[in-house]
Amino acid sequence: MRRKRIQLTSAAEGVLEELRRLCLSLPETKERSSFGHPNFVAGKKTFVTFEQFNSRPSIAFRLDRGNIERLSGNPVFFATPYGRGQWLSLWVYTTFDWGVVEELVNTSYRLVALKRMLVLLDARA
C-alpha cells in the first residue's frame, strides 16, 4: 500500500523549499519520504522532518533533552507525538524565526551525524 503524499499550501511549499536548502547543504545529507512527508537524513539517521498535524505545517527536530526542555515552554513548539521524547516540533503556519530553524537544523544534524561528516562540516567554518 502506497502512502499518500501530503498536500501543502503555497506558503508551506515555500517553507519546505527553504528547509530543504538548509538541510541538503550539510555534508552527506539526503531527503527521503516516509509516511507521506519529507525527512532529511544524515547517513542513515533522520535529523529533521517536515510534516503536518491537523493540516498545520511543522518542522520536527531531533534534539537532546536539554534543548527540548529549554524550548518546550515556547508556544510555537510542541512535543512531537513520536520519538520517545527525542523530538520537538515547531509550528510554521504562523510567523517564526528562520535563524532559530537554522540553529536547530545544525544542532539536530550534529546529534546524528557520523564523525567524518562533522569533520567535513567543521572544515567549512
N, C-alpha and C positions, 0 to 999 in steps of 0.2 A: 504494500500500500504506500503510495507516494503522498507525502505531506504537502499541504497547500502552502504556497509562499505568502507571506504577509503582504497585505495591501497597504501602501503608505501614502500619506498626503504629500503634496509637493514640498511642504515645509519639512516633513520628516525625511523625505528623499534628500533634501539639502543637508540635513544633519548627518545622515548616513554617509553621504559623499565626503564630507569633511572628516568624519570619524575614520572612514576608510583610508583617507590620505594620511592621517596621523598614524594609524596602526601599521599600514603597509610600508611606512618609511623606516620602520625599525628592522634591524637585521634578522633575516631568516623567518619572516612572518608570512602568513598566507591567510586567505579568507576561505572559509568553508561554511556550508549551510547545514544546520542541524535544527530539527523541529520547526522548519519553515522560516528560520531567521538567520541572519549572518553572524558568524562567530569569527573572531580573529585569534589566530593560533601562533604561538612561538614554539618552534619544534613540534611537539605533539600535544602541547598543553594550551587550552583556551585561556586567554587573559582578558578579553573584552567581548561582550555580546551586545548586539543591538536588537531590541525586541519591543513588543507592545503588550501592555496589560490593559484590559478594558478599553481597547482602541487608543490608548495613550502611549506614545513612544517613550522609550527609556534606554539608557545605556547601563549595562551591568559590568562592574569591575571586580576582578579577583584581588582581594586585599587581605592584609594581615589584621589580626584582632585590634591592634592599636589604632589603625586607620579607620576601621569600621566603627569603633567606639567614638573616635574623635568626630566623625561626620554624621553619625546616626541622629543626633539632635536637630540637625538642619532639616526643615520640612521638604526641601527639594530632593532629599534622599529617602529611600525606603529599603527595608530588608528584602533582598531578592528571595523569592519563595522556593529556592533550591540551593544546593551547595553547602549545606551543613554549616552555615554561619561564616563562610569564607568569601561571600559575595555581597556587594552593596550596589544598589541601582540608583541612578539619577534620572528624574523626570526631565524630559527635553521637549515637552509640548508648550512650555512657557519660557520666559527669559532665564537663561543660565549663562555661566561664565566659561568660555572656551579655554581660558587659562587653567581653570580647575580641571576640566576634562583632559587637557594635555598632561597636566601633572599626574592625574590618576592613571592615564594610559601608560605613562612611563613607569609609575610605581607598580602597576599590575604586571607589566612586561618583565621588570626586574625580578619580580617574585617567582616567575615561572621559567624564565629563560635559562638556557644552559650557560656554563661559564664562558665558552668560546663566543657565544652571542653577546654576552656582556663585555667581553674584551673588544669586540668589533664596535659596539655602541660607544664605549668609553674612548676608543681611538678617534672617534668623530669630534669629540669635545675639544 
